[in-house]
Amino acid sequence: MKIVVFQVEPWERKTFEQLSAEHEVEFSEQPLTPDNASQHADAEAISTFIYSELNTEVLKQFSHLKLIATRSTGFDHIDTNYCQQQGITVCNVPTYGENTVAEHVFGLLLAISHKLPEAIDRTRKGDFSQEGLHGFDLRGKTLGVIGTGNIGECVIEIAKGFRMEVVAFDVKPREDLASRLGFRYAGMEEVLSAADIITLHVPANEKTHHLLSSEQFDMMKQGTILINTSRGSVVDIQALLRALAEEKVAAAGLDVLPEEPAMREEAELLRSVFRKQYNLDTLLADHVLLRLRNVIITPHSAFNTREAIQRILDVTVDNLVAFVRGEPQNVVS
């Protein structure tokens, strides 16, 4: 089987090279795009990361494709309807970075609560004044956790270490987990109104699109902190800008933005404008957020530790081997 692995760093190749004894394996350091798909049109299996474009335009160029092994938990970047129609199996990596992403949540939160970016920037310039650097304690604050899956569970465990109160919402409450970790479930409105800090841990799908919009921001306390390490589409970015302007949201820590693929390179941004592929109002809102002093944005890097990446690689190789064996695993489509 011919396997093409996209957007792979040199150190990551070693894990995939074990497949070379029985398969033809090719590597590309670039993401899969409409412009380079034709160069690999004879691939039978491809492994991509979330920044690759796997829409119908791209997938139609692969005439022999049987398997997509995405190196991510989310698969909203893949046209799964087209894959189902064409008999293309899609596998993901269900879990790999529960603790990794949860740790990043608190990295963002601590950066906000202790005003670390401003403090670090100030001292680098030789200014050791403390004016305007008043922060706040996490101890005793109420953390609202939206989504108590694997990552949400780890977030709650860490929050308990900070002696925070936790109230959570999930469409499938796990009362045994609540009893074990010492938190309680509540309806969405109560979580939003009770929390000092809200953190999101839900997948991107039709039901979670703009899960937080103007109505939900209106339910929050004045001065709420928002953390989002899930997907950009979960938050209505225009509504977030309004909430920040009105100080309903005092600060935000974001690892994801709704139009982040188009923001990565100026060339991609220009290309997306002519294709009308992205919402320009949302792109503008993303750029405004980047420049707000009370908003901290990281480049979708919450997952990015060597340990988590290695877990992703190992599971992806297992997915490829299982498919060839006729026993596909971690199938999402």
C-alpha positions in Angstrom: 0.0 0.0 0.0 1.2 3.5 -0.8 1.1 5.8 2.2 1.8 9.5 2.1 2.4 11.3 5.4 1.8 15.1 5.3 3.1 17.9 7.5 5.7 15.6 9.2 8.8 16.9 10.9 12.1 15.0 10.4 12.1 13.6 13.9 8.6 12.2 13.4 9.5 10.1 10.4 11.2 7.4 12.4 7.9 6.1 13.7 6.4 5.8 10.2 9.5 4.3 8.7 8.8 1.0 10.4 6.1 0.6 7.8 8.5 0.7 4.9 9.3 -3.0 5.1 5.9 -3.8 3.7 4.6 -0.5 2.3 5.7 2.4 0.1 5.9 5.3 2.5 6.4 8.9 1.3 6.8 12.1 3.4 5.9 15.7 2.9 6.8 18.5 5.2 3.9 20.5 3.8 0.2 20.2 4.6 -2.1 18.7 2.0 -3.7 21.5 -0.1 -5.5 21.7 -3.4 -2.3 22.8 -5.0 -0.2 19.8 -4.1 -2.8 17.0 -3.9 -2.2 16.0 -7.5 1.4 15.2 -6.8 0.3 12.3 -4.6 -2.8 11.2 -6.5 -1.8 7.5 -6.4 -1.8 7.3 -2.6 -3.9 4.6 -1.1 -3.6 5.9 2.4 -2.8 9.4 3.7 -2.0 10.7 7.1 -2.6 14.4 7.7 -2.7 16.9 10.5 -5.5 19.4 11.2 -4.1 22.1 9.0 -4.4 20.0 5.8 -7.5 20.6 3.6 -9.5 17.5 3.1 -12.5 18.9 1.3 -14.1 17.5 -1.8 -11.9 19.5 -4.1 -8.8 17.9 -2.6 -10.1 14.4 -2.1 -11.4 14.0 -5.7 -7.7 14.1 -6.8 -7.0 10.8 -5.0 -8.3 8.1 -7.3 -7.1 5.2 -5.2 -7.6 6.5 -1.7 -8.8 3.9 0.8 -7.8 5.4 4.2 -7.4 8.8 5.9 -5.5 8.5 9.2 -5.8 12.0 10.7 -3.3 12.7 13.4 -5.8 14.4 15.6 -8.9 13.7 17.7 -11.0 16.2 15.8 -12.0 15.4 12.2 -14.0 18.5 11.3 -11.3 19.3 8.7 -12.3 16.2 6.7 -15.3 16.0 4.3 -16.6 12.8 5.9 -19.8 12.8 3.8 -17.6 12.5 0.6 -15.5 9.8 2.3 -18.6 7.8 3.1 -19.9 8.1 -0.4 -16.5 6.9 -1.8 -15.9 4.2 0.7 -12.9 5.9 2.2 -12.3 5.0 5.8 -11.4 7.8 8.2 -9.6 7.0 11.5 -8.5 9.4 14.2 -6.6 9.4 17.5 -9.3 9.5 20.2 -7.0 10.3 23.1 -3.5 11.4 23.3 -3.2 14.7 25.2 -5.7 14.9 28.0 -3.2 16.1 30.5 -1.2 18.0 27.9 -4.2 20.2 26.9 -5.4 20.5 30.5 -1.9 21.8 31.5 -2.1 24.4 28.7 -5.5 25.5 30.0 -3.8 26.5 33.3 -0.8 27.9 31.5 -3.2 30.4 29.8 -5.2 30.9 33.0 -2.1 31.6 35.1 -0.7 34.0 32.4 -4.0 35.9 32.8 -4.3 35.7 36.6 -0.7 36.9 37.1 -0.5 39.2 34.1 2.6 37.3 33.0 3.0 38.6 29.4 2.9 42.2 30.5 5.2 41.5 33.5 7.7 39.6 31.4 7.7 42.2 28.6 8.1 45.0 31.2 11.1 43.5 33.0 12.9 42.7 29.7 12.8 46.4 29.1 14.4 47.0 32.5 11.2 48.3 34.1 10.6 46.6 37.4 7.6 48.6 38.5 4.5 46.7 39.6 1.9 49.3 38.6 -1.0 47.7 36.9 0.1 44.1 37.6 -2.5 43.3 40.3 -3.6 39.7 39.6 -6.0 37.4 41.3 -5.9 34.0 43.1 -7.3 30.9 41.6 -8.0 29.4 45.0 -11.6 29.8 45.9 -12.7 30.8 42.4 -15.5 28.9 40.6 -14.4 27.1 37.4 -17.1 26.3 34.9 -16.1 23.3 32.8 -18.1 22.8 29.6 -17.5 19.2 28.6 -16.2 16.6 31.0 -14.6 14.1 28.7 -11.0 13.1 29.0 -9.6 16.6 28.8 -12.3 18.1 31.0 -11.7 15.5 33.6 -8.0 16.3 33.7 -8.8 20.0 34.0 -11.0 19.4 37.0 -8.3 17.3 38.6 -5.8 20.2 38.3 -8.4 22.7 39.4 -8.9 20.8 42.6 -5.2 21.0 43.2 -5.6 24.8 43.1 -8.5 24.4 45.6 -11.0 25.8 43.1 -14.7 25.1 43.2 -15.9 23.4 40.0 -19.3 23.3 38.4 -19.7 21.5 35.1 -22.0 20.9 32.2 -22.1 17.9 29.9 -24.8 16.4 27.8 -24.0 13.1 29.4 -23.2 13.8 33.1 -20.8 11.3 34.8 -22.1 11.4 38.4 -19.5 8.8 39.4 -16.8 11.2 38.2 -18.4 14.1 40.0 -18.5 12.1 43.2 -14.9 11.0 42.9 -13.4 14.5 42.1 -15.8 16.5 44.2 -17.6 18.8 41.7 -21.2 19.1 40.7 -23.1 19.2 37.4 -25.6 21.9 36.5 -27.4 23.2 33.5 -25.6 25.4 31.0 -27.3 28.6 32.2 -26.3 28.0 35.9 -22.7 27.1 35.0 -22.3 30.3 32.9 -23.9 32.4 35.6 -22.0 30.9 38.5 -18.5 30.6 37.1 -15.7 33.1 37.5 -13.7 31.3 34.9 -15.2 29.2 32.0 -13.2 26.6 30.0 -14.5 24.8 27.0 -13.8 21.1 26.2 -16.3 20.1 23.5 -15.8 18.8 19.9 -16.6 20.9 16.8 -19.9 19.8 15.3 -23.3 21.2 14.3 -24.6 21.2 17.9 -21.5 23.0 19.3 -21.2 25.6 16.6 -21.3 29.0 18.4 -22.1 27.2 21.6 -21.1 30.5 23.3 -22.9 33.4 21.5 -24.4 36.7 22.7 -27.2 35.0 24.7 -24.6 32.9 26.6 -22.3 35.8 27.2 -25.2 37.7 28.7 -25.7 35.0 31.2 -22.1 35.3 32.6 -20.9 37.3 35.5 -19.4 40.7 34.8 -15.7 40.1 34.5 -15.7 36.5 33.6 -12.5 34.8 32.3 -12.9 32.6 29.2 -10.5 29.9 28.2 -10.9 28.0 24.9 -8.6 25.2 23.9 -11.2 23.1 22.0 -12.2 24.6 18.5 -12.6 28.1 17.3 -16.1 27.5 15.9 -17.4 26.8 19.4 -17.3 30.6 20.2 -19.1 33.3 18.2 -16.0 35.5 17.8 -18.1 38.6 17.1 -20.1 38.1 20.3 -16.8 37.6 22.2 -15.5 40.9 20.9 -18.6 42.6 22.2 -18.4 40.9 25.5 -14.8 42.0 25.9 -15.7 45.6 24.9 -18.5 45.6 27.5 -16.1 44.0 30.1 -18.6 41.1 30.5 -15.5 39.1 29.7 -12.5 40.6 31.5 -9.9 38.5 29.7 -9.6 35.5 27.4 -7.1 32.8 26.8 -7.5 31.2 23.4 -5.6 28.4 21.7 -8.0 28.3 18.8 -9.6 30.8 16.4 -12.5 30.1 14.0 -10.5 31.1 10.8 -7.0 30.2 12.0 -6.0 28.3 8.9 -6.3 31.4 6.8 -4.3 33.4 9.2 -1.2 31.3 9.2 0.3 32.7 6.0 -0.4 35.9 4.1 -0.5 34.0 0.9 -3.1 31.7 2.2 -5.1 34.6 3.5 -5.1 36.3 0.0 -5.9 33.0 -1.7 -8.9 32.4 0.7 -10.2 35.9 -0.1 -10.4 35.2 -3.8 -11.9 31.8 -3.2 -14.4 33.3 -0.7 -13.5 30.3 1.4 -13.5 32.1 4.7 -15.7 34.6 6.5 -13.9 38.0 6.2 -15.8 39.5 9.1 -14.6 36.6 11.3 -11.1 37.0 10.0 -11.1 40.6 10.9 -12.4 39.8 14.4 -9.6 37.2 14.8 -7.0 39.9 13.9 -8.6 42.4 16.4 -8.4 39.7 19.1 -4.7 39.3 18.4 -4.1 42.9 19.3 -6.1 43.1 22.6 -4.0 43.3 25.7 -6.5 41.3 27.7 -6.5 38.4 25.3 -3.8 35.8 25.1 -3.7 33.7 22.0 -1.5 30.7 21.3 -1.2 29.1 17.9 -3.3 25.9 18.5 -0.3 24.5 20.4 -2.0 23.1 23.5 -1.3 19.6 22.3 2.3 20.2 21.3 4.5 18.4 23.7 7.0 15.7 22.6 5.2 13.1 24.7 1.8 13.9 23.2 3.1 14.0 19.6 4.7 10.6 20.1 1.4 9.1 21.4 -0.3 10.6 18.2 2.3 9.0 16.0 2.1 5.6 17.7 -1.7 5.4 17.5 -1.7 6.6 13.8 0.7 3.8 12.9 -1.4 1.3 14.7 -4.4 2.6 12.8 -2.6 2.1 9.5 -1.5 -1.4 10.4 -5.0 -2.4 11.7 -6.6 -1.2 8.4 -4.2 -3.3 6.3 -5.0 -6.2 8.6 -8.6 -5.8 7.8 -9.5 -4.8 11.3 -9.8 -1.0 11.1 -9.8 0.8 14.5 -10.7 4.3 15.8 -13.0 4.7 12.8 -15.0 7.9 12.7 -16.4 7.5 9.2 
